[in-house]
Structures are given as C-alpha cells and as structure tokens.
C-alpha cells in the first residue's frame, strides 16, 4: 500500500470506503467520465477527486462529488474515456528536442518531401554551418557510431538555454499525444540539467527517468549519485550500454543472416567483456542496468552479463532491462524469466516501419516485438517508441500491438497480437514498474500522482484498425492540464 500523509485518505474495504484523517478539500473533481483505472481492485470509475497533484479519491459520481467544496473546481467529462497517463519507457527526448531546433526532420514518406524540407531549412539557415563540396552537396551514408565522428568535427554550439528549449519543444509534442512520463534512454549530465531547467521554468509537462550513458557514468559515480536520485519529475535512471545495431537499419546482430544475404548477420557494438566491466562498475554502486540489444545473439550476450553480475553481486530486485529485446527464442525467454528481466520492445515499429519487416522473413517476425510471448511468460514488457527512430503516439502503439499491421494493412507476426486491455497495461503500469515507480504512478488510484489522459473515443469500443485515429482531448500531469485540444 502507498504510504499516506496526514492530509491523505486511506482506502479500505473494497472500491471506495474513506476513513478521513482530516477533512481535505479537492482542488479538482472530474466526474461523469468513463475511467479505466488499471487498478485490478477498482478497474472502472466515474469520477476522481484531485488534491495537491495526487488522486484523493476514485469512485462513482455519488461517492466523489460530495467531497467537493465551494472552492473545488468541477469538470463534467460528458462520458469521455479516461486512462492513466502513458509512459514511454525508452525514447530520446532531450536530444531529439535539440535536433528539432536546428536540424531537418527527414522522417518523411517520400524523397520529394525530404528535399522540400531541406530547402525550407536551408532558406532559414545562415551560410557557413557546414562545409560542402564544389556542387554544394553533402553525400554519404552513416550508421550506428559513425555519427560520433561528425560530432567531433562539428562541435556542438548548443547553449544551456538551447538544451532547455529542446526539452520544452519535445515535452509539448509528447504530452499532446497522451504521454505523461518518459524514459530518456541515453542521457547525460547536461540532459539532466536541461530537464531540471525546463521544470524550473514551467516548461516540463512530463516526468523523466533518465538513463545515463556509459561514457558519463564515472562522473555520476564520483558524485555518489545512483539510480532513483531526484524527484517525481526528474529522476536518475540506470546506466545504458549498447550491445548491437538497429532493426530498421538492419544492423541488429542475428544468429541467421538477413533475407537476401548469405553472410550479413548484423554488427556488435561492444564485446561481452566491455559490457561486463562497465556494467559491474555501475551495478556494484547501486545502479539499475539497461542494455540495448536487438538481435537474438546480442540478447544472449547481455543475458550472460546479467547472470554473471547477479551471481557475483546478488540483489533482491535488480530489474535488469533489455532495451528493445527484439528477436527472441525460447531459451532467451527462460533465461529472462529466471532473472525477471524487463523487455522494452519497440511499440510502433510494426505499424510505422512495416516496409522494413521483409528483411527478417515471416518465421522470424513471429518472434519479434514479442509482447504476446513476454506476457504469457509472466514478464513485464513496456511501451517504448525509441523516438526518433520510432514514432511516439501511444494510440499508434496500441494499434501496432493489437493488430500487428503496418499503415498499408500488411500483417507482420500475427501470433504476437495482444488485447487492448493488455496494451494499455503495457503502456502504463508496466512502464512505472520498469523505473521502480509503480507505487507512484501508472494507474488511477488514491495516493498516486494525478497523471491521466482524456480520449475522444473509447479504445475498447473502437475498430482495432482505427485506434491510431482516436484523438487526445486532454493530458494531465500532476493535477494540471498540460495539453487541451
């Protein structure tokens, strides 16, 4: 049970029995709604009372409305569906926000659209940003770590204010889709500062659990910081490492070659010993570990490291994470079960990147983004966009997970479909569990943070092929509307 303050109510004896420690007047009462709470003890409700950024009471209109005083605000939801705020457990919000400030978003559906976007950005950019050849063009394809070389040649000119503005931009974009918490999957000290600056200026509308990249871990260890440090708004997460390449770029390390190739198995990004040495240093200091691994061979390598660490430094609840954990086998599942490893599979890839799925073949796709298998095995997978590689709207994630179809209607890995209810749990309470915050958020319960989303239509009554079109009408974080359509 969540610990309560003097000003809280205790909830006992079923769905809604209040024992007041002292009279508390709610700041806001939302009523006449269709609340899906993700609380197994009280799954449906009509109304909630909110005080000091937390849910004070959850129940029927009759049970909640009488708590309001003349000073309490009331909002009639006219039957709209309300869910807990969505948690994107793995994305890159700070860095992508900065990219939106200066760079060109080339995640468009045609070469013509990309060319037009480049022209528009060039027209607004002063001469001398980059060197060009005699014809004025930059050419070449870069993948994985190759971008780091360019960053050394072209040092960042982002100021502290730019960092804050980047967070402000992406926070606004993500909350408009119903996201109230996000895991930054490769942050650093400057990103933590940017999130805090945005919070101080009132520009952070979502909560952040920031995984620190392995290259910055020594600075954090020297200062005595470890997983969990921070507040309910900005918190230090685990340490992040990378074991292999990408799914969409076809560099994930596989046990069998990519379709159309005899010897292309993808790439490794680190040796097993490198993963172990970095991991042990952080793990021994109390850090959660999250490791990027897409291909089955890379996942096995990460599990080797986690099993070794668990044997050498036993911990009651380590919550090891495998970021993406894309292509799995029966052996992988059994090993994950033994350690209760948390998978964070791509949530929108099937829908958004359908044209790339053919490189994996029909058989393998029945074992990729394997939510059905994870859930059946008793594991706690999360919703995770990996934005910018994947789109972040939770409604797109739900459709991708429930139908396993791409935007053209092609089906990829039908055996991994899950229900709407399961998909909502994956995107809410499971995300909270992945950051040790399931007692704080992820469901609509008295005492938890008042994070929620109001939908234009009920996903339980919607044609599954239309879930992506359900509009987000309002998003609330900490009892305040951070988005209203």
C-alpha angles and dihedrals in degrees: 000000000000113000111247132212125227089266094054133092124233116227115215142149100042134311101345127002114138127205104186118211087193134341112283121189113212118234091214138012120199111196143167089042137134101236120189098192103184085224107128091206094053108015099166131042141162101210146019133198118214129200130172092352096307137095108264098180138002124194145083124338090255093051096048108032094064089063091066120100129202088270095053118101116229129202124192107213092195092223097309118158116252126195133178111272112276121251118214099200097191126032139115103241103156097047094042090049090056090047090055089055096058113005136069119259102228094174090113132130101244141032089239092057091048092050091051091050090051091050092051093050092045090053090057097043124089117237118268103045094122138005116252135192123253092279093049097248135123113214138183141077121255128190138181113339096001090093090066090068091057091049089057091051093045107039118209115264094188113133126212088260090052089055090052092046090051091055090046091053097048094041090057092047095049098044089053087066096049100266114141100166133032137184112224100215100198111021134145141196093287090052091051088051091049093052091049092047090051090049092050091051093047094249100114110091097168135054120249132212102189121206110206118225116242091244091064099042096097091061090051093047092050090056093048094244119148141168113309098028113138137039139300087274104044119020135169109244128188134302117276127215132171123229104176146351137284138292098220092044092047094234098115109125109250135181091226125042125260117269109274094026134086099199109019107112097156127247142289118227097196139012120250090249092053090051090049097047094048092040095050092050092055097035093053088054093056102267128145113234128224120179128189109231125155108164124066093244092052092047090053089052092052091048089053088058095046093048091050093049092046090052095048098039109023114203127183097226112009097157094206110199131208108203110222096349087191111167113039138179133200089259091053092051093051091050092048091050091054091058098029089237115189115230119205103195124184108273103197103028098101091053099038103033099036094132090064095053093083090074090069101048132228097281096051093046089065086065100042128096080006103192094149091053094044093050094045088052091055094250124140108235119183138214108258128170101182086213126223091035089046130030116253109211107124092215089060089049092052093051092047093050096043100043105022088214129132125228090274093054097255114146118228118185101347093183090071096061117128133192126265090249092052092047091053091051090049089053097046125021094023090055090052090050091052089062098040089252104111090117089055106043146346097092139048103254135136110273096024126110113279097244115145146141129223114213129206092224137020111261090204090062098037127104101257090230089060100049092105089061096057105118123231107229101178139000123200127193120182094350094306128105107243093174132026122174 
